[in-house]
Amino acid sequence: QVQLVESGGGLVQAGGSRRLSCAASGSISSANSMAWYRLAPGKQRELVARITASGGTNYADSVKGRFTISRDNAKNTVYLQMNSLRPEDTAVYYCNAVYYGFDNYWGRGTQVTVSS
């Protein structure tokens, strides 16, 4: 079992920045992928960004050029740097880890609220 704990959420003004962190209880270097998802009221869960074991990344079109996902294997932590935040980025952000291609782990989420 791997536990994921997100932090860094909060209230930020539009145009501002925020960095989210996801600390894992186990090694993330062996994870197939680490990702950030978000869930906004009335919307479906959305993949925001993913980083693979080899370092490849992919992003939702809505955040490309504004968000950056990174990983620190030594600290077993994944980050999401969010810049130029918009009110539509308001959501609960969840960390996800996939091991062995099918074992999915989720954190409890951290709320990000962007005021206009």
Secondary structure, DSSP 4 states (H G I P E B T S, - for coil): ---EEEE--EEEETT--EEEEEEESS-STT-SEEEEEEE-TTS--EEEEEEETTS-EEE-TTTTTTEEEEEETTTTEEEEEE-S--GGG-EEEEEEEEETTTEEEE---EEEEEE-
